[in-house]
Amino acid sequence: MAAKTQDQPPEERLAELVGRRMLAQDAASRALGMVLDEVGPGRARLRMTVRADMVNGHELCHGGLIFTLADSAFALACNARNQVTVAAAAEIQFISPARTGETLLAAARERAAAGRTGVYDIEVTEQGSGRLVALFRGRSHRLGGAIVDEQPA
């Protein structure tokens, strides 16, 4: 994630702090090589390069791993306001296959939030061409509590 200036609004700095903390504690996402490119209130962008150990019998990226990438971006986006939030439901539509060596980009954005519930759309694309790989929609449920105690200045 690119270094940001102190000119950022506090909610943007808080989202970055939360995103870095969450990814640092997420062994599964780190093991898959996921890298956080951007995070802000209600949004996140995460990327993952498809490795040889991520393909199925058709030599295509395993759908479960594409789902995992989208789900991780969803988690970062819905927790970015520093409120502990979990998935209540999620679905995915696979549009085109991904192959070894391709870098997938999952861009999450909040579509609606009311009370303790939110709805997020995540587009997974191939970074080089922009080809759409999958569409993911997640519904979140806020539990309460905070991810980080410290607040950015």
N, CA, C and O of each residue as an XYZ file, in Angstrom:
612
protein
N       0.847     -1.164      0.000
C       0.000      0.000      0.000
C       0.895      1.230      0.000
O       1.844      1.309      0.779
N       0.605      2.163     -0.847
C       1.418      3.372     -0.983
C       1.344      4.217      0.285
O       0.307      4.285      0.944
N       2.457      4.854      0.610
C       2.494      5.737      1.762
C       1.586      6.932      1.514
O       1.538      7.465      0.406
N       0.874      7.343      2.539
C      -0.056      8.458      2.434
C       0.478      9.625      3.255
O       1.328      9.456      4.129
N      -0.032     10.789      2.959
C       0.407     11.983      3.672
C      -0.473     12.231      4.878
O      -1.550     11.650      5.012
N      -0.001     13.102      5.752
C      -0.774     13.500      6.923
C      -1.954     14.379      6.533
O      -2.784     14.699      7.385
N      -2.052     14.780      5.255
C      -3.163     15.610      4.795
C      -4.454     14.820      4.646
O      -5.516     15.395      4.401
N      -4.363     13.507      4.792
C      -5.557     12.675      4.663
C      -6.537     12.942      5.791
O      -6.129     13.269      6.905
N      -7.828     12.806      5.511
C      -8.811     12.893      6.585
C      -8.585     11.765      7.605
O      -8.090     10.699      7.239
N      -8.942     11.989      8.878
C      -8.727     10.968      9.914
C      -9.384      9.629      9.595
O      -8.832      8.584      9.938
N     -10.561      9.636      8.942
C     -11.239      8.368      8.642
C     -10.451      7.542      7.618
O     -10.499      6.312      7.650
N      -9.734      8.201      6.721
C      -8.882      7.487      5.753
C      -7.673      6.879      6.461
O      -7.306      5.734      6.198
N      -7.055      7.646      7.359
C      -5.905      7.127      8.110
C      -6.327      5.967      9.002
O      -5.600      4.981      9.129
N      -7.495      6.082      9.616
C      -8.001      5.000     10.454
C      -8.240      3.744      9.617
O      -7.878      2.646     10.037
N      -8.841      3.894      8.446
C      -9.094      2.741      7.575
C      -7.785      2.049      7.193
O      -7.729      0.820      7.151
N      -6.740      2.817      6.918
C      -5.444      2.224      6.586
C      -4.869      1.463      7.774
O      -4.330      0.369      7.609
N      -4.978      2.029      8.952
C      -4.482      1.369     10.161
C      -5.236      0.060     10.393
O      -4.626     -0.965     10.697
N      -6.551      0.093     10.251
C      -7.373     -1.103     10.415
C      -7.019     -2.140      9.352
O      -6.855     -3.318      9.670
N      -6.900     -1.717      8.096
C      -6.574     -2.648      7.018
C      -5.239     -3.336      7.228
O      -5.126     -4.549      7.050
N      -4.227     -2.566      7.606
C      -2.909     -3.165      7.861
C      -2.972     -4.162      9.018
O      -2.374     -5.235      8.946
N      -3.693     -3.811     10.083
C      -3.816     -4.704     11.241
C      -4.543     -5.988     10.861
O      -4.110     -7.084     11.217
N      -5.654     -5.846     10.135
C      -6.415     -7.037      9.763
C      -5.594     -7.975      8.895
O      -5.585     -9.184      9.127
N      -4.896     -7.426      7.886
C      -4.103     -8.279      7.009
C      -2.945     -8.924      7.770
O      -2.593    -10.074      7.505
N      -2.360     -8.199      8.702
C      -1.270     -8.753      9.512
C      -1.751     -9.943     10.342
O      -0.968    -10.847     10.634
N      -3.015     -9.953     10.720
C      -3.567    -11.029     11.538
C      -4.258    -12.117     10.710
O      -4.754    -13.095     11.270
N      -4.294    -11.959      9.406
C      -4.996    -12.889      8.514
C      -3.988    -13.821      7.844
O      -3.506    -13.544      6.746
N      -3.679    -14.910      8.509
C      -2.673    -15.848      8.006
C      -3.085    -16.460      6.669
O      -2.229    -16.697      5.817
N      -4.364    -16.718      6.470
C      -4.821    -17.348      5.226
C      -4.579    -16.428      4.031
O      -4.041    -16.865      3.014
N      -4.968    -15.168      4.145
C      -4.775    -14.225      3.032
C      -3.296    -14.011      2.750
O      -2.885    -13.939      1.591
N      -2.503    -13.909      3.796
C      -1.057    -13.720      3.602
C      -0.438    -14.958      2.952
O       0.441    -14.828      2.100
N      -0.878    -16.143      3.337
C      -0.333    -17.380      2.761
C      -0.640    -17.467      1.267
O       0.121    -18.072      0.511
N      -1.738    -16.874      0.846
C      -2.099    -16.867     -0.572
C      -1.426    -15.729     -1.324
O      -1.633    -15.569     -2.527
N      -0.621    -14.937     -0.622
C       0.133    -13.869     -1.268
C      -0.668    -12.614     -1.535
O      -0.281    -11.813     -2.386
N      -1.761    -12.418     -0.840
C      -2.586    -11.230     -1.069
C      -1.857     -9.981     -0.587
O      -1.188     -9.981      0.447
N      -2.010     -8.915     -1.372
C      -1.373     -7.629     -1.079
C      -2.465     -6.560     -1.080
O      -3.280     -6.491     -2.000
N      -2.468     -5.734     -0.041
C      -3.431     -4.648      0.075
C      -2.917     -3.442     -0.698
O      -1.853     -2.903     -0.392
N      -3.679     -3.024     -1.698
C      -3.314     -1.855     -2.497
C      -3.945     -0.581     -1.963
O      -3.323      0.481     -1.994
N      -5.168     -0.677     -1.475
C      -5.893      0.512     -1.033
C      -6.996      0.107     -0.085
O      -7.618     -0.942     -0.252
N      -7.238      0.935      0.907
C      -8.379      0.734      1.800
C      -8.864      2.094      2.269
O      -8.070      3.009      2.489
N     -10.153      2.215      2.415
C     -10.780      3.434      2.913
C     -12.142      3.067      3.455
O     -12.562      1.917      3.318
N     -12.843      3.998      4.061
C     -14.168      3.685      4.603
C     -15.087      3.092      3.536
O     -15.431      3.762      2.562
N     -15.478      1.840      3.724
C     -16.391      1.182      2.799
C     -15.783      0.703      1.506
O     -16.515      0.349      0.581
N     -14.462      0.679      1.408
C     -13.838      0.219      0.163
C     -12.474     -0.406      0.452
O     -11.836     -0.114      1.464
N     -12.047     -1.275     -0.465
C     -10.718     -1.889     -0.369
C     -10.350     -2.450     -1.729
O     -11.215     -2.818     -2.524
N      -9.058     -2.509     -1.981
C      -8.542     -3.139     -3.201
C      -7.390     -4.044     -2.793
O      -6.430     -3.611     -2.154
N      -7.508     -5.315     -3.177
C      -6.572     -6.357     -2.790
C      -6.180     -7.117     -4.044
O      -7.009     -7.321     -4.931
N      -4.910     -7.541     -4.127
C      -4.498     -8.306     -5.310
C      -3.802     -9.598     -4.902
O      -3.283     -9.735     -3.794
N      -3.813    -10.540     -5.847
C      -3.208    -11.851     -5.638
C      -2.759    -12.388     -6.989
O      -3.525    -12.366     -7.952
N      -1.526    -12.869     -7.065
C      -1.029    -13.496     -8.285
C      -1.311    -14.993     -8.222
O      -1.012    -15.643     -7.221
N      -1.881    -15.533     -9.284
C      -2.221    -16.952     -9.345
C      -0.934    -17.758     -9.500
O      -0.203    -17.603    -10.478
N      -0.672    -18.618     -8.521
C       0.512    -19.479     -8.529
C       0.138    -20.863     -9.042
O      -1.041    -21.205     -9.135
N       1.151    -21.653     -9.374
C       0.938    -23.013     -9.882
C       0.184    -23.879     -8.878
O      -0.561    -24.775     -9.278
N       0.361    -23.631     -7.591
C      -0.330    -24.429     -6.577
C      -1.763    -23.957     -6.313
O      -2.412    -24.437     -5.383
N      -2.254    -23.025     -7.123
C      -3.609    -22.503     -6.970
C      -4.549    -22.972     -8.078
O      -5.716    -22.583     -8.102
N      -4.055    -23.799     -8.993
C      -4.883    -24.209    -10.122
C      -5.519    -25.571     -9.885
O      -5.008    -26.401     -9.133
N      -6.650    -25.773    -10.550
C      -7.379    -27.030    -10.442
C      -6.981    -27.986    -11.569
O      -5.992    -27.751    -12.263
N      -7.739    -29.047    -11.751
C      -7.447    -30.043    -12.772
C      -7.593    -29.549    -14.197
O      -7.140    -30.215    -15.128
N      -8.207    -28.405    -14.387
C      -8.335    -27.805    -15.715
C      -7.252    -26.752    -15.955
O      -7.280    -26.042    -16.960
N      -6.308    -26.658    -15.034
C      -5.221    -25.675    -15.091
C      -5.749    -24.247    -15.043
O      -5.183    -23.342    -15.657
N      -6.847    -24.056    -14.303
C      -7.443    -22.742    -14.072
C      -7.398    -22.465    -12.577
O      -7.391    -23.392    -11.767
N      -7.367    -21.202    -12.217
C      -7.370    -20.854    -10.801
C      -8.615    -21.446    -10.144
O      -9.728    -21.303    -10.651
N      -8.414    -22.097     -9.033
C      -9.508    -22.727     -8.297
C     -10.518    -21.656     -7.895
O     -10.142    -20.616     -7.354
N     -11.803    -21.910     -8.159
C     -12.849    -20.948     -7.844
C     -12.892    -20.575     -6.370
O     -13.212    -19.437     -6.025
N     -12.573    -21.518     -5.507
C     -12.565    -21.229     -4.080
C     -11.531    -20.188     -3.708
O     -11.726    -19.429     -2.759
N     -10.434    -20.143     -4.447
C      -9.395    -19.152     -4.163
C      -9.783    -17.778     -4.701
O      -9.421    -16.760     -4.111
N     -10.516    -17.737     -5.813
C     -11.045    -16.462     -6.308
C     -12.063    -15.931     -5.303
O     -12.084    -14.736     -5.006
N     -12.908    -16.821     -4.779
C     -13.871    -16.444     -3.751
C     -13.141    -15.899     -2.522
O     -13.550    -14.887     -1.951
N     -12.072    -16.564     -2.122
C     -11.311    -16.137     -0.945
C     -10.730    -14.743     -1.131
O     -10.769    -13.929     -0.208
N     -10.192    -14.459     -2.312
C      -9.671    -13.120     -2.595
C     -10.786    -12.082     -2.458
O     -10.603    -11.059     -1.797
N     -11.932    -12.340     -3.077
C     -13.057    -11.408     -3.005
C     -13.550    -11.264     -1.566
O     -13.865    -10.158     -1.126
N     -13.617    -12.357     -0.848
C     -14.078    -12.346      0.539
C     -13.134    -11.546      1.424
O     -13.583    -10.840      2.327
N     -11.842    -11.646      1.180
C     -10.868    -10.883      1.961
C     -10.998     -9.384      1.689
O     -10.896     -8.576      2.612
N     -11.224     -9.008      0.424
C     -11.444     -7.596      0.100
C     -12.735     -7.103      0.761
O     -12.781     -5.989      1.282
N     -13.766     -7.924      0.740
C     -15.036     -7.632      1.410
C     -14.794     -7.367      2.897
O     -15.289     -6.379      3.441
N     -14.038     -8.241      3.551
C     -13.754     -8.088      4.987
C     -13.037     -6.771      5.275
O     -13.379     -6.070      6.227
N     -12.057     -6.442      4.461
C     -11.321     -5.191      4.669
C     -12.224     -3.977      4.494
O     -12.153     -3.027      5.273
N     -13.073     -4.010      3.472
C     -13.966     -2.876      3.221
C     -14.990     -2.697      4.333
O     -15.239     -1.571      4.764
N     -15.581     -3.778      4.799
C     -16.656     -3.619      5.784
C     -16.145     -3.409      7.199
O     -16.928     -3.042      8.076
N     -14.863     -3.629      7.454
C     -14.280     -3.350      8.764
C     -13.505     -2.041      8.798
O     -13.007     -1.651      9.854
N     -13.393     -1.359      7.672
C     -12.509     -0.194      7.547
C     -12.897      0.979      8.441
O     -12.082      1.874      8.664
N     -14.095      0.990      8.944
C     -14.506      2.060      9.860
C     -14.214      1.698     11.316
O     -14.677      2.362     12.244
N     -13.430      0.625     11.494
C     -12.977      0.190     12.819
C     -14.112     -0.338     13.690
O     -14.103     -0.166     14.909
N     -15.091     -0.983     13.053
C     -16.174     -1.645     13.777
C     -16.132     -3.117     13.376
O     -16.202     -3.440     12.190
N     -16.018     -4.007     14.357
C     -15.904     -5.438     14.068
C     -17.152     -5.895     13.318
O     -18.274     -5.804     13.816
N     -16.916     -6.390     12.096
C     -17.994     -6.758     11.181
C     -17.658     -8.095     10.538
O     -16.510     -8.336     10.165
N     -18.645     -8.957     10.409
C     -18.458    -10.278      9.811
C     -19.412    -10.464      8.641
O     -20.357     -9.696      8.460
N     -19.150    -11.494      7.855
C     -20.029    -11.828      6.731
C     -21.277    -12.530      7.253
O     -21.196    -13.414      8.107
N     -22.422    -12.128      6.733
C     -23.678    -12.812      7.024
C     -24.080    -13.697      5.842
O     -24.761    -14.706      6.020
N     -23.655    -13.311      4.635
C     -23.947    -14.081      3.427
C     -23.045    -13.580      2.316
O     -22.575    -12.443      2.342
N     -22.811    -14.442      1.341
C     -22.016    -14.047      0.175
C     -22.339    -14.968     -0.985
O     -22.667    -16.141     -0.805
N     -22.238    -14.405     -2.181
C     -22.408    -15.203     -3.399
C     -21.440    -14.695     -4.446
O     -20.978    -13.555     -4.391
N     -21.139    -15.564     -5.405
C     -20.187    -15.192     -6.452
C     -20.671    -15.737     -7.795
O     -21.258    -16.816     -7.875
N     -20.409    -14.968     -8.833
C     -20.624    -15.432    -10.200
C     -19.266    -15.407    -10.886
O     -18.597    -14.374    -10.923
N     -18.870    -16.540    -11.422
C     -17.610    -16.633    -12.152
C     -17.879    -16.276    -13.605
O     -18.747    -16.868    -14.246
N     -17.134    -15.307    -14.121
C     -17.368    -14.784    -15.457
C     -16.359    -15.331    -16.457
O     -16.734    -15.770    -17.544
N     -15.080    -15.307    -16.094
C     -14.038    -15.835    -16.977
C     -12.942    -16.463    -16.122
O     -12.780    -16.091    -14.960
N     -12.192    -17.406    -16.675
C     -11.177    -18.101    -15.875
C      -9.917    -17.262    -15.678
O      -9.626    -16.338    -16.437
N      -9.194    -17.619    -14.641
C      -7.882    -17.022    -14.384
C      -6.850    -18.136    -14.452
O      -7.133    -19.286    -14.113
N      -5.648    -17.780    -14.896
C      -4.604    -18.777    -15.124
C      -3.332    -18.435    -14.351
O      -3.151    -17.315    -13.873
N      -2.479    -19.413    -14.247
C      -1.193    -19.245    -13.571
C      -0.461    -18.029    -14.130
O      -0.382    -17.834    -15.342
N       0.068    -17.225    -13.227
C       0.829    -16.040    -13.607
C      -0.002    -14.774    -13.699
O       0.554    -13.676    -13.673
N      -1.322    -14.894    -13.807
C      -2.160    -13.701    -13.865
C      -2.317    -13.113    -12.459
O      -2.351    -13.839    -11.466
N      -2.411    -11.803    -12.400
C      -2.655    -11.123    -11.125
C      -4.105    -10.692    -11.088
O      -4.594     -9.994    -11.977
N      -4.779    -11.126    -10.036
C      -6.186    -10.795     -9.860
C      -6.314     -9.625     -8.906
O      -5.607     -9.545     -7.902
N      -7.216     -8.723     -9.228
C      -7.468     -7.535     -8.424
C      -8.920     -7.588     -7.963
O      -9.833     -7.672     -8.784
N      -9.134     -7.538     -6.640
C     -10.482     -7.526     -6.076
C     -10.747     -6.129     -5.531
O     -10.082     -5.678     -4.599
N     -11.721     -5.452     -6.121
C     -12.079     -4.094     -5.710
C     -13.451     -4.144     -5.045
O     -14.457     -4.461     -5.681
N     -13.471     -3.823     -3.745
C     -14.699     -3.886     -2.953
C     -15.222     -2.484     -2.696
O     -14.459     -1.544     -2.475
N     -16.557     -2.365     -2.732
C     -17.159     -1.079     -2.378
C     -18.499     -1.311     -1.698
O     -19.252     -2.224     -2.036
N     -18.758     -0.463     -0.743
C     -20.014     -0.512     -0.017
C     -21.137      0.001     -0.909
O     -21.019      1.057     -1.530
N     -22.213     -0.748     -0.966
C     -23.376     -0.328     -1.755
C     -24.472      0.238     -0.875
O     -25.188      1.154     -1.279
N     -24.609     -0.310      0.341
C     -25.646      0.159      1.260
C     -25.243     -0.211      2.673
O     -24.586     -1.228      2.896
N     -25.637      0.614      3.619
C     -25.419      0.322      5.038
C     -26.567      0.926      5.823
O     -26.908      2.098      5.659
N     -27.160      0.100      6.684
C     -28.253      0.562      7.536
C     -28.229     -0.275      8.809
O     -28.199     -1.504      8.754
N     -28.242      0.391      9.938
C     -28.194     -0.341     11.196
C     -26.920     -1.159     11.290
O     -25.822     -0.621     11.148
N     -27.056     -2.436     11.525
C     -25.887     -3.326     11.646
C     -25.581     -4.084     10.355
O     -24.687     -4.931     10.339
N     -26.303     -3.796      9.278
C     -26.178     -4.554      8.035
C     -25.596     -3.693      6.925
O     -25.890     -2.501      6.827
N     -24.769     -4.306      6.095
C     -24.227     -3.639      4.921
C     -24.232     -4.578      3.733
O     -24.256     -5.797      3.898
N     -24.209     -4.015      2.544
C     -24.121     -4.788      1.303
C     -22.934     -4.254      0.522
O     -22.786     -3.045      0.346
N     -22.083     -5.172      0.053
C     -20.838     -4.820     -0.632
C     -20.740     -5.582     -1.938
O     -21.059     -6.769     -2.003
N     -20.299     -4.894     -2.975
C     -20.023     -5.522     -4.265
C     -18.519     -5.545     -4.472
O     -17.821     -4.565     -4.213
N     -18.036     -6.686     -4.945
C     -16.616     -6.858     -5.217
C     -16.477     -7.350     -6.646
O     -17.065     -8.362     -7.026
N     -15.692     -6.624     -7.435
C     -15.360     -7.053     -8.793
C     -13.954     -7.608     -8.766
O     -13.028     -6.964     -8.272
N     -13.801     -8.802     -9.298
C     -12.479     -9.398     -9.442
C     -12.116     -9.328    -10.920
O     -12.826     -9.863    -11.772
N     -11.006     -8.664    -11.211
C     -10.550     -8.511    -12.588
C      -9.120     -9.014    -12.704
O      -8.411     -9.167    -11.709
N      -8.712     -9.269    -13.948
C      -7.312     -9.589    -14.215
C      -6.614     -8.242    -14.361
O      -7.003     -7.421    -15.192
N      -5.586     -8.019    -13.553
C      -4.984     -6.691    -13.451
C      -4.444     -6.157    -14.772
O      -4.635     -4.980    -15.077
N      -3.787     -6.978    -15.550
C      -3.164     -6.504    -16.786
C      -4.152     -6.072    -17.849
O      -3.981     -5.019    -18.464
N      -5.177     -6.864    -18.073
C      -6.128     -6.595    -19.152
C      -7.410     -5.917    -18.681
O      -8.125     -5.308    -19.476
N      -7.694     -6.024    -17.393
C      -8.959     -5.509    -16.877
C     -10.122     -6.464    -17.099
O     -11.265     -6.132    -16.786
N      -9.837     -7.655    -17.640
C     -10.881     -8.650    -17.909
C     -11.618     -9.014    -16.618
O     -10.988     -9.295    -15.598
N     -12.943     -9.008    -16.665
C     -13.761     -9.371    -15.516
C     -13.675    -10.881    -15.280
O     -13.938    -11.677    -16.182
N     -13.309    -11.256    -14.076
C     -13.175    -12.668    -13.698
C     -14.367    -13.120    -12.870
O     -14.890    -14.213    -13.088
N     -14.807    -12.295    -11.920
C     -15.917    -12.701    -11.054
C     -16.597    -11.479    -10.452
O     -15.998    -10.414    -10.301
N     -17.866    -11.669    -10.114
C     -18.652    -10.683     -9.378
C     -19.095    -11.327     -8.069
O     -19.666    -12.418     -8.068
N     -18.833    -10.653     -6.969
C     -19.110    -11.164     -5.622
C     -19.985    -10.132     -4.921
O     -19.735     -8.931     -5.022
N     -20.991    -10.589     -4.225
C     -21.793     -9.693     -3.377
C     -21.824    -10.285     -1.977
O     -22.131    -11.462     -1.787
N     -21.501     -9.447     -1.006
C     -21.504     -9.883      0.383
C     -22.422     -9.026      1.224
O     -22.562     -7.824      0.998
N     -23.047     -9.666      2.199
C     -23.868     -8.957      3.179
C     -23.158     -9.064      4.520
O     -22.786    -10.155      4.953
N     -22.976     -7.928      5.168
C     -22.223     -7.896      6.414
C     -23.136     -7.690      7.612
O     -24.259     -7.201      7.490
N     -22.618     -8.079      8.781
C     -23.312     -7.856     10.050
C     -22.300     -7.315     11.042
O     -21.292     -7.961     11.327
N     -22.569     -6.136     11.563
C     -21.663     -5.510     12.526
C     -21.934     -6.080     13.912
O     -23.074     -6.108     14.374
N     -20.852     -6.540     14.578
C     -20.965     -7.123     15.896
C     -20.758     -6.094     17.004
O     -21.324     -6.223     18.089
N     -19.957     -5.086     16.733
C     -19.582     -4.122     17.762
C     -18.144     -4.366     18.183
O     -17.566     -5.411     17.884
N     -17.586     -3.416     18.862
C     -16.181     -3.502     19.235
C     -15.317     -2.900     18.131
O     -15.803     -2.558     17.053
N     -14.036     -2.779     18.425
C     -13.097     -2.145     17.507
C     -11.958     -3.096     17.155
O     -11.618     -3.989     17.931
N     -11.377     -2.894     15.982
C     -10.223     -3.678     15.535
C      -8.958     -3.108     16.147
O      -8.098     -3.857     16.610
N      -8.838     -1.787     16.154
C      -7.673     -1.120     16.742
C      -8.158     -0.155     17.823
O      -9.220      0.455     17.697
N      -7.361     -0.027     18.888
C      -7.710      0.897     19.966
C      -7.225      2.302     19.676
O      -7.902      3.287     19.971
N      -6.025      2.377     19.084
C      -5.434      3.691     18.837
C      -6.118      4.374     17.660
O      -6.488      3.724     16.683
N      -6.279      5.662     17.758
C      -6.873      6.458     16.701
C      -5.783      7.329     16.080
O      -4.968      7.896     16.807
N      -5.751      7.448     14.758
C      -4.741      8.288     14.117
C      -4.944      9.760     14.466
O      -6.067     10.219     14.677
N      -3.838     10.482     14.520
C      -3.914     11.919     14.842
C      -4.503     12.706     13.711
O      -4.639     13.925     13.812
